Each structure stands twice: as structure tokens, then as C-alpha cells.
Amino acid sequence: MNLTLFHMINGLAGHNIFLDKIMTFIAVYSPILYGMLMLVQWFIGGDKGKKTSMNAFFAAIIALGLNLIISTVYFEPRPFVHYKVNLLVKHPADASFPSDHASGGSALSFTEIMYDKIIGSIMMVLTLLLLFARIYVGVHYPLDIIAGFIIGFISSKILRGLEGILSPVEGYIIKIWHEIFA
């Protein structure tokens, strides 16, 4: 079923240059879009925005750390290694499972939604597009994406549990920011 669903989604690639360009842009440049949203939040969101941005960043770090552990224990080759695919982007033949893009984007989105519904909702729409795009461009199987989405969710919950530990660190960073730029 994983391979069948992959071929259904990836089979859409290469037929519409406009859709290919949109999916490629999202699949490749979504981390920049997330970063831009978090910078806007940092600069116009006051101290709450700064704290939210840091929380989202920390959740993404947790997600990517979990991915690193998983990918060293279980290695799944990328779809283009063993199958003929419509590959729209260059990508190394490293571990496919779980998707770093899906994990990081989901961790950011779920964490943002906890603290800032507007930016979190924008990020979640971007994440849902990203999940589809990574399969569309031929670099992930659906299960890689689903696992990444779940890891992102779990990471945001772990972050929530670490709030008491991280809050003083975030407060200190915000204090330094104000001392430098006040």
C-alpha cells in the first residue's frame, strides 16, 4: 500500500509544469518559509512571540534528534534508489524514514498552534502541503511522511513537558535581546 500510494501521488508529477514548480518550491524551500514566519513572529509578536518562536525551534530540534536516532537504527532507502520515479529535485540517497522535513515542519506547526493560533494555522497549512509535496517530487514514501508528522506531534508534546526547564532559558535570551536592542 505504501508503494502504491507513492506511485499514485508521484505519478502526478511531470504532467503540469505549474504544479511541478509549486510542489518543488514547497518541498525544497519550506524551511525558509517557516523561518520567515518565525522571524516575523519574533519581531512583531513581543515577548510572547519570541517565546513561541523559541519553543517551536526547540520542538523542531527534538524532532530532528528523534529522526537521527530512528534513522541510525532503521534505514529505509529513498524511493528513487530502487524504483523508477518522477524525481523533480536532486537529493542524496540517504535515509528516507522518517522525513526530516515532515518532522521538523510538524513540530513547528503543532508547537505554534499551542501558543499562536494564527501563525500556527498558517504553518499547519504549509506543513500539509509539504507532506504531499515531498511524495510528489519523489523523495519520500507516504509512511516516511506519516511517521514524520507523528514525530513532530510527539516532539511538540515533549516540548510542552519541558516548558518549566526551558522557560528560564528563554527568559534569559529575551532579557539579553532587550539589553542589546532596547
Phi, psi and omega in degrees: 000321179301313181291321179298313179295321176303310182296326177297313183286311181293335178294344177285337183289148176088004182250340182220108186299326179294312179295321177300318181293319178296311181296321178296316178301312181295316182296326185265317191257006180303322178302325177292320179296317176301314180300319179296318178297319180290326175294318176301314179299318180300315187277331182248356184266007181066198181295326178297318178296320178297315179297318180297316178300316179295318178301315180297317178300314180297321178297320178295321177297318177300313181300314181292327175295318176297319178299318180300316178297312182298315184289341175278335179272322183228121181250119175247118178295153178293154183305322184288350179287320185247347185230156173282120182229165172273084184275113184262349180225150173285138180206139176295156181273050178272191184297137179268329186250132345278166182287121176296318180300315181293318180295310181296312180298319179292319178299314177301311185295311181297321179291315178301318180299327179296328188247333184215098186300322184291302180295323178299319179292319176299315179296323181293321176298314178300319180296317180297321175295319179299317181303314179293316185297322182294330174282315181306316183280354172094017184254353179216150169277159176304321180293331174299318182289315180298316178299316179299319179298316179294317178298321176299317178297312180299319180298322178293326177289321176299315179302316180301321178290337180266005184308317181298328179280318185280334184303315177297324178296314179296319177300320179294317178297317179295320179298314178299317178305311181295323179294323181281318189250011180277000000 
